[in-house]
Amino acid sequence: FHLSFDHWYTTHSPENVELSTDIYRKLKAAGLIYVKPVEQFFDPVKQMFLPDRYIKGECPVCHTKDQYGDACENCSSVYAPTDLIDPYSTLSGVAPVRKSSDHYFFRLSDPKCIEFMKSWLDTPGRLQPSVANKAREWLSGSGDQALGDWDISRDEPYFGIPIPDAPGKYFYVWLDAPIGYLASLKNYFDSGKARAKGELRSFDEFLAAPETEQIHFIGKDIIYFHTLFWPAMLKFAGRKVPDHVYVHGFIMLGGAKMSKSRGTGLSPLRYLEIGMNPEWLRYYIAAKVNANVEDIDFNPDDFTARVNSDLVGKYVNIASRTAGFITKHFDGKLAPGPFDSELLHALP
């Protein structure tokens, strides 16, 4: 699809362990980490606490069925797994029971966090207006909708990065996954790739430079994480905060969300295997995307019509008009070599 990477890396890396641990310790030193017991779901068949993604049920806000235990893909609400309606374990299919365990929390409700996030959200151009308004709504909620502290730990068996000095506890994936952006960049610098392209500064020097901008492009289902948790976490760990976050809706297929985990979607590899031009699909998506946080639907009939009309029709029309112009004014002949600016000036 004519895409390439400056650097391909993974969040399961030594750099991510180093940076995630460092950020956690700085947040703890700032008084923003605490421990409290949490009642959570336990699978009686598998005899294990269930991470968010191992639980599904009905969203407590919009009542969409078959949603995961941390956030709704339909309305973008974030909630505790125990808030799900009719939950079930994705491992055994049984209804989980509740058991208590100590969890680690980031004190997002701390007044200094609130003050910073209000200032960050109010910076002009930081976010699309609708996204900023949604984040402010979360920030200023009250009662059951009040901004809560962030549970950043999960019990073993889990994957990812262990929490320092907390046996059997791991960082919740949404803590270390975005730090993986920085870890990948650090590896890009440390591996020598940046220097090979003429960047003589170190990773830390590059991030500290006033002209360096940190920009994210995300889907609408992770707004909460990237406009509240992530900026606050970086700020109070003494790191650069995002300059801009641009949010897009989903690419739908027949009105349903494409989802790798659900096995639904348009296979780009199959698209190429049957001989379709990759630039057709690039054009179709780009033509539908706009600055609003709207879903776009991939419709095969519309796709065919847009390609035939916009690309084939208009492109061929340009070629046809150009051929006529060249025939009429230049005796049907083109310059034999590369474009010559002097020739342009010599034209009548």
N, C-alpha and C positions, 0 to 999 in steps of 0.2 A: 504493500500500500504506500510505498515511497516514504516510509517513516524510518528514522534511525535514532540511535541512542548515543549521547556523548559518553554515557557510562551505565552499564547494566549491573545491578547489585541486589543485595538481599537485606531484609531487616534482621535475619538470623546471622549476625556478624559480630566480631569482637568490637568493632567501633560502636555498634548500637548498644551492646552491653555496657561499654565504657560511658557513653553519653547518657544513657537512660539512668544508670546508677548515679552519675554525677548530678544530673538534674533532680533526681529524687532526694539525694542527700542535701542539696541546697534548699529545696522546698521544706525539708524537715528542719534544717537549721533556721529557716525563716519563720518557724512556728506554724506551718500550714499543713502538717501531717499529724494525724492522730489515729488511734485504734479504738474500735468499739465492737461489741458483739452484734452480729447480724443473723437474722433468721433467713435461711435460704433453702432452696429446693435440693432435695437429696433423692437419688434414684434407689429405691429399696431393692431392685433387682441387681443392678450393677454395683451397689454398695459404694456410691461415690457422690460428692457434691457436683451439681450440674452447672458448668459454665453457661453463660447467656445463650450461646449459639447451640447448646444442646437441649434447649427448651423452646417449645413453640406453643402458641395459644392465640386467643383472641385479643386484639389491641384494646386496652381499657379506655382509650380515648375515642377512636373512630370506629371500633368494633370490626375492623377487618380481620378475617380469619387467617390462621397459619402464619403468624408473625413471630419473630425471634424474641428472646427474653431481654433485650437491651434497648431496642428502638424499632419503631414501626416504619416499614418501607413505604406505606401509603401516606400517612400524615406527618411523618418525621418526628413524632413525639418520642421522647426519651423517658424511660420508666424503669422501675425495679422489676426483676423477673417475677417476684411474688405478686405484682400487680396484674399479671396476665389473667385472662378469664379462661377457664377450662384448660389449664396447662397440661402438657404431656412431655415425657422424655423422648428426644429423638433417637436415643440409643436403644431403649427397650419398649417404647410406646406406652408405658404405664404412667399413671398420674403420680407425680412426685410427692413426697412428704416434706414437711418442714423440719429443719434442724438448725441449731445455732453454731456459729463459728466466728472467730475474731477476724475483722477486716480492717484494712488500712484506708484512710480517707484523706483526700485533698480538700482543705477547708476553702472551698470556692465561695462560700457565703461570708467570708471574712470581709469587714468593711473596706479594707485596703484593696482587696480583689474587686469588689463591686465598683469602687471609685475608679480603678484603672480601666475596667471593662467598659464603663460608661464613656470614659474619655476616648478609648480606642474605637468604640462603635460610632462616636460622634465625629470622628475625623473625616472630613469631606473626601469622597472618592474611594474610601476604604472598601466599602461594600456596595452592592446594588441596593437602592432604596428599600425594596421589598424585603431583602435579606436582613438589612440593618433593623428594620421595624420588627421583624420576627424575633431577632436576637434581643432587642430591647423588651419585647413582650415577655420572653423567658426571664430576663434579668429583673424585671419589675413585678413579677408575679407575686401573689399573696396566697395564704391558706394552703390548700392542697397543690396549688400551682406555683408556690414559692420556690425560688432557686435553692436547690439542695446541694450539700457537699457531694463530692465525687468519689465513689467507691473505686479505688485503683488497684485492688488486690483480688486474686482468685486462688482457691485452694487446689492443691495437687489432687489427682493428676491433671496437669494443665500443660501448656506449651509456652515457649518463650523464655523470658528472662526472670530468674529468681530475684526476690526482693532481698537486699542485703540484711543480714542479721535477723532473718525471719524464716526459719526452716519450714518447708512445706507451702510457702506462699510465693506466688508469682505476680508480676505486674499484669494488670488487665491489658489486653492487647491494644486498647485505644490510648494507653499511655505511651508504650514503646513504639507503636507503628508509625505515628507521625515523626517521632524522633529519628526514625529510619531515614527520613528525607535528609536530615543533617548528617547521619552516619554515612549515607551513600556519597554525599558531597565530600565528607572528610576522607573517605577512601579514594575518591577521585583525585584529591590533592596529594594524599600520602603515597599513592601509587605512581606519581610522576606524570600522570596524563595532563594535569593542568599546566605543569611546567613545560611539557612538550608543545603545548599550544600557546606558549608565551606568557602564561600567568606566573609571575615570580613571587607573589605573596603566598603566605601559608594559609591554611584553612581558617584559622582564627583571625588573621589579618584581613582576609577577604571579607569575612562576615562583619568585621568591625568597621570596614570602610563606609563612609557616609553615602557614597553613591551606589552601594550594593542594595538592590531591592529583593525582597522575599515575596514571591507571588504564588498563590495557589489556585488551581482550577479543580473544582470538586463537583460532585453530584449533590443534589438537594437533600438526600437522606442523611448526610453527615454534617449539615450546617451547625448543629449544636456543638459537636466536637471541635470544629475548626474556628468557630467564632466566639466561644466561651472558654472551654477547657484549655485549648492549645495556646491562645495568646496569653492567658493568665499564667499558665505553667511556665512558659518561656520568660515572661516578664519577671517573675519572682525567683527564677533560677539565674537571673542576671544575663539572659541571652536576648538576641535580636528578636523582635516580634514581627509578625507578618505585616507587610505594607498594603497588600491587597489580597482579597479572596473573591474569586469570581465563581459564581454558582450556576450550574445548568440543570435542567430537568433530565428525565430519563429518555432514552431511545426506546420507544414502545414497538411492539410487533403485534399488529392486529388488536391494539388496545391493551395489551398485557405487557408488563415490565419484562425486559430481558434480564435474565438472572443466571449466572454461572452455577450458583448453588442449587437453583431449582431446575436446571437443565433446559431452560427455555431461551430461545434467541436465534439470531441469524449467524450461521457459521461463516466467518470471513475466509477460512481455508476452503470451505466448499464453494464459496462464491468465486474464488480464484480458480479452483479445479475445473469448473465448468466453462472457463474462458471469459469471464466477465472482466471488463476493464476496471482496475482499481480506482481510477480517477472519476469514474461515474459515481461511485459510492461516496467518495470524498466530496464531490460537488453537491450531491443530493443532501448530505448531512449539513454541510456548510451553508447551503441555501436556506435550510429550515431553522438553523440555530439563530437566536437573537439575544438581546441583552436581558430579556425577561426570563424568569425561572419557570419555563414552560416545558412540558413533555413534548416530544416530537414523535410522530408515528411513522414507522417505515411501512409504507403501503406499496406492494409490488406494482399495482396498476399506475399509481401516481408516480412511482419511480420511473417506470417505462415512459410515461408521458413527459415527465420533466427532462429526461435524458434526450428523448427524441426532439422535443421542442427547443430546449435551451442549448444543449450541446451540439447535437447533430444538425438541427434546423438552423440555428443562428450561426454556428460555426461554418457550415456549408454556405450559408447565405453571404457571409463575409468573404469567403473564398471566391464565390461566384461574382460578387460585386468588384472585388479586387482584380479578378481576371479581366473583366470588362474594362476597367479603368486602365489597366496595363496595355490592353489591346488598342484602346482608343488613343491614348496619349504617348505610348512608348513602342508602338509597332509590335506589341506582344513580346518584347524582349526585356530581360532583367539584367542587372549588372552581373558580370561574371564572378566577381570576388566578394569579400566581406563588405558590409555597409561602409560607405565613405561619406563623412560629414561634409566634405567639400562638394561632393556631387549634389547633396541636398541644397546647399546654398546656390548652386548653379542652375537649379530648376527655375522655370518661369513662375 
